[in-house]
Amino acid sequence: MARLLLCAVLISMIQGKPSRTAHRVALRRAVHQLFDHPKVFDDPVALKIIGRDAEAKLQTASGSGPKSMRYLRAFLVARSRFAEDHLAQAVARGVKQYVVLGAGLDTFAYRNPFETLRVFEVDYPATQEWKRGQLEAASIAIPATLTFAPVDFEKDTLADGLRRAGFIANEPAFFSWLGVTPYLAEETVLSTLRWIASSCSQNGVAFDYAVPRSSLSFFNRMVFDALAARVARAGEPFIGFFDSKALALHLRGMGFTYIEDIGSEEINARYFAHRSDGLRVRGGLGRLMCAQG
């Protein structure tokens, strides 16, 4: 099997250092817990895992930030809710393995309600070391149902890393892959999805992806440019984009039989309808997809 070089490091990270983007995403999930009501994504661990100093600053903040940050935060919490909603459906079908690709400061494993579900967090070793420090500092226990699967993609494959962690490749699993694909080349993304589909015909995966800049309106291109510049300054530039129809065709060709693909309008209708605080997704830069065998 071809080596799954997830951009050498899972989120194009600087050698030996954790992703800056991972902490920013965790901060926005924490802000959601404090300032957005009702919550779209209820995460009682979100404030603890960001660190005491960051939590203290949020607790004393006077507001939840400018509109542009609220639009981004809405997308981030919606994608987590989307993934975990589909995970719950997979567990109901009997799935007992959950793989979080590019886990960062994801908190599912520390509030896992499913007694029979094993969780595997896959990430670059430096990011997992940093996360362990965050967990220890916050006195968040590592549950017996969680296994860390550190993978240095310059030297190893996703398959090998998961096998060492005790993952059973030919048994059904559900994968989440959030906030990663825009930082990877198209073929790298497709190779990973192809491996997920080929390992077990009953596997499923939830992920988000960025659409091509050329498909956006003038206003949304401005929004995209501002966000792209910000992540590039953090050393993690956007490089991977997908046309929705072409991506769905790729997935069907891999053997996935169920595909759900939703954009801003569908996300807002599902998760942000009838709110009085104006929290919603805007811009059409990213979409959410679930593919199931």
Helices and strands as residue ranges (DSSP letters): H 20-35, H 46-49, H 52-59, H 67-92, E 97-101, G 108-110, E 118-123, H 125-137, E 146-150, H 158-164, E 174-177, G 181-183, H 186-199, E 204-210, G 213-215, H 218-233, H 244-254, E 258-262, H 264-271, E 286-292
